[in-house]
Amino acid sequence: MKTIKKTVLGLGLVAAGLVSAQQTTTSETPSMKNMIKIGGNVGLAVPSENASAALGLDLAYQNLVTPGFGLGIATGYTHYFGKENTVNNLKVDNNDFGVVPVAALIRVYPKKTGFYLGTDLGYGFIVGDSKVASNSAVNRPNGGFYIKPEIGYHNDDWNFALQYQKVFTGTDGQIVDQKYNAGALGLGVSYNIPLGK
């Protein structure tokens, strides 16, 4: 009987210790309700008339309104690498340019870890050389409506995504039949930095 009492008492002390340790760990874990997301992206220009590839840095703030729904603001810089193109037998030396978005961030997280959907919506400022190409007098667009839908995987620390980003410029920057493209399909990764409550 004394052995059973000692065993129950010992198990009770161990359980109390584990519960206490769990509560301490949980209280010391930073809240993931508000966070800064820092990351990067790489992609191929689509369509690739005036640019070939894109490489960028992303910065965003996100607030989890509910555990499965986040809102915030996003910005960053994506560099598009210009490419040579032949348009109606005319060689066009397209310039590099950059996109700086100012956008609202929307994310849907069906589960704490796993698949997620999201998009950034706002305005994309196009920066760089004022001309579309080094051998053309056509001015590049200054910017336009910006969208970046993405689908990916997330956990508390990381987000990995397949994404498409695009600045809609209409007919601005068009050289003969070459339309001005500021869009890319690619991969993105970001790291979450919790800001507390």
Secondary structure, DSSP 8 states (H G I E B T S, - for coil): -HHHHHHHHHHHHHHHHHHHHHHHHHHHS--SSEEEEEEEEEEEESS-SSEEEEEEEEEEEEEEEETTEEEEEEEEEEEEEE-EEEETTEEEEB--EEEEEEEEEEEE-SSSSEEEEEEEEEEEEEEE-SBSBTT---B---EEEEEEEEEEEE-SSEEEEEEEEEEE-TTTT-BTTB----EEEEEEEEEEEE---
